[in-house]
Amino acid sequence: MKNPVYYKTKRITVNILIHIFLLTVAASCIFPLLWMVGSSLKTQSTIFSDMSLIPRQMHWDNYYWAWKEGGFGRYFINSIFYTTSVVIGIIIVSSLAAYAFSRLNFPGKNLFFYAFMAAMMIPIPGSFVPLYVLLNKLHLRNTQLGYILCMINVGLSTSIFLLKTFFDKMPRELEDAARIDGCSKFGIWWNVALPLAKPVLAVVVVFNALNVWNEYLLALLIFDSKHLMPLQVALMKFHGEYITQYHLLMAGLTIAALPIIIVYVLMQKYIVKGVTQGAIVG
């Protein structure tokens, strides 16, 4: 029989190796973000000559010029409006659809669900042509509504899959108790299913908010008016034909990244709760 000290030493060694690996992965993820913030405080010339993460001289005015020259004000408001509208739309539609696929029986249920899942395998650019034709026929091209509806469509498949997986594990006793209290199917969805699904909804919110906030190609296809463009188009103003203003580009990227970081921080406790507790009802 082996000495207990051996097992204790082995366990400590394994834990140390795991922590070293996780710290290495974390550092590789955080380093580009730190480099971006550091570069946003440098000048165009010192970005390539000063390799330190913390510049010797801070140029905070880069953020002012990035905001002013990039016209961030209008684009920033547009992106906030698009992201908020799309995320709310996806949460409502995907949660209703997922609950229906999980709890209701209706003709073609499996066919419709597998059709949604098949849509996950189609890359977004692969749907550009049919989307363009459809929006033209509906007179929704170059409109905010057309763009919002397209982005809701893009995020539905993954969101429905995540929420249906959660609803499948939800105890039916909770629904039975709600029915005894007089809840309809819609009432059960609103008062029981959605409150329990907060961890999954947090994942849906972060995933889709990031997707909408960073979207650029679909906006170029749909919009003709520059006043309707999202924030990402402002970043392209720092990329010229012969020169790129890297210090202003990094400042603009930092400004663009802040809202998503805030959303993640606000949703983090729900995401961690879902992972550690098996989404409550695992």
N, C-alpha and C positions, 0 to 999 in steps of 0.2 A: 504494500500500500504506500502510495507516494505521500511525501510530507505536505501538510497543509500550507507550509510556507511556499512550496513550489506553485501551488494553484494561485495563491495570493500574488506572487511575483508575476506569474503569467498574466493574470487579470490586469494588473497595473501596467504591464508592458503593452498589452493589447489596447488598453484605454489611451495610453500615451500616443501610440501609433495612430489611432483613430483621430485623436485631437490634432495631431500634427497634420494629418491629411485634410481634415476639415478646415483648419486654419490656413493651409495652403490654398484650398479652393476659395475660401472667403477673401483672401488677399488678392487672388487673381481676378475676382469679381469687383472688388472695391478699387483696385489700382486705377483702372481706366477712368472711373468717376473722379478720383482725387486728381488725376492728371488733367482732366478736363477743367476742374475748378481752378487748379493752379495755373493752367495756361490762360484762363480767362482773365487773370490778373497781371499778365505779362504784356509786353509790346510785341509787334509783329516780328521784330528782329530777335528779341530775347527768347521767344518760343523755341528757336532752333539752337541758340547758343547757351541758354540756361536750362539744364536738364533737371534741376531740383524741383520737387513737388511744391515747395513753398518758395515763391519768388523773393528775391532780395528787396525789391521795391514793388509795392502793391499799386496797381492801376485800377482803382475802383470805378473810374470814369468810363471804363470799357463797357460796363453794363448800361450806362446812360446812352452812350453812342450806339450800342447794339439795339437798344429799345427804340431810339429815335430813327436811325438810318434804316432799320429793318421794318419800321412801321408796325411794331409789335402790338400796339394798342388794339387796333381793329381785329387783327388776326387772332390775338389772344382771346378776345371776347367770343369770336366765332368758334374757336376750338372748345372753349368752356361750354358754350351752348350746344355744340354738336355732341360732345362727350356726355354731358348730362342727359340730353334727350335720348341718345342711343342707349345708354346704360339703363335708364328707366324703362324704355321700350322693351329692351331685351329681358329685363327682370320680369316684367308683367307677362309678356307673351311666352317666354320659355318656361316660367314656373307654371302657368296655366296648362301649357301643352304637356309638360313633364308630368304634372299631376294627373292629367287625363290619360296619358299613356300608362301610368303606373296603376291607377285605381279604377278607371272606367273601362267598360267593355263596349265596343262599337265596331261596326263593319270596317274592315280594312285597317284595323289598329296596327298590326305588325307591319303591314305594307308601308303605311305612312311613316312609322318610326324608322324603318330601315332606309327609307328614302332620305330622311333627315340625316341619318348616319352616313349614307353614301355621299352626301353633299360635303362632308368633312374632307373627303379625298380630292375634291376639285380645288385646285389653287385659285386664289382670287383673280389673278389676271386672266384665267381661263373663262371667266364669266363676264368679262368686260364688254364683249360684242353684244351678247343678248341683253345685258343691262342697258347698254346705250340705246339699242333699238326700242326696248320696252319703255324707257323713260321718254324717248322722243314721241312715241305714240300716245303716252299718257300726259304729254306736255309738262313733264316734271323735270326735264333736264335744265340745268342752270338754275335750280331752285334748292333752297335749304331742305324742303320736305323730301325731295327726291334723293338727296344725299343721305339724309337721316334714315329713310326707309331702306336704302341699299346697305348701309352699315348695320342696321338691325338684322337684316337678312344674313349678313356675313357672320354675325356672332351667335345666331340661333342654334345651329347644330351642336356645337360643343356645349353650350349652356344647357340645352335640353338633355343631353346625355348625362352631364354631371348631376343635374337635379333629379332626373328619373332614377338614377342609381341610388340617390339618397332616399327618395320617396318609397322605393321598393323595400328598403330596410325599416321604414317607419312602422311601429307597432299599430296594428289595426284596432287594438283596444282603445287607443286614443280617439280614433274616429268614431267608434261605437259610443264612447262616453259623450262625444260632442253631439252625436245624433240624438241621444237621450235628452240632452239639454236643448234640443230644438234647432240645431244648426243644419243648414242645407249643405249641399256639396260645395257651393261657393263659400259658405261660411266656414266650413272645415278647412278649405284651402287658405282662407285669409287668417283665421284665428288659431289654427293648429299647425298646418303644414309650413307656412312661411316663417313663423317665429322659430320653429325647430330647425329650419334650414339656414339659419344665419351664417354658420361656418361656410356652407357651400355657396351661399349668395355672396359672401365676401370674396371668394375665389372668382366667381362670375364677374363681380364688379371690377376687381383689379385687372383681370385678364382682358375684359372688353374695354375698360377705360384706357389701358395701355395700347390696345389695338387701334382704337379710334383716335387717340391723341397723336399717335405716330403716323397715321395714314396720310399718304401724299398722292399716290398714283391715281386712285379712284377720283380724288378731288380734281385733278388735272383733266380727267376724262369728262366729268359731269359739268364742271363750272367753266363758263366763259368769262364771267365777271370776276375781277381780282378782289372785289370787296366781299365776295362770298368764300374766299379761300380760307383754309385752316392755317394754323400757326406754322406748320412745316414749310410753307412756301416763303415765309419771311426769312428762314435760314438760308435759302438759296440765293438771297440777295448779296450775301457775303462771298459767294463763289462766282468769280468773274471768269471771262474767257481766258485771260492771261495771268491773273493773280487771284489768290484767295486770301481774304482778310481773316487769318486764323484766330487772332486775338478776339475779334468781334464775333466770329463764328462760335468759339468756345464759350463766350459770355452768353450768346443767344441760346446755345444748347443747355447751359446751366439754368437759364430762366425757364426754358421749355421743360426741363426735367423736374423742376421743383413741385409742380402740382401733382404729378404722378407719385413722387416720393411721399407727399403729404397724404394722398389717398391710401397708399400702402401702409403707412404708419397708423392711420386711423382704423384700417381693416385688419391689422396684424394680429390682434388678440383673438379675433374670430377665426382666422386662418389657423393659428397655432392650436386653438381649442378644437377645431375640426380634426387636425392631425393627431393630437395627443389623446383625444377621447373617442376617436373613430366616428367623428361627425355625430356625437351624442347617442345615436341609436345603433351604432355598429354592433 
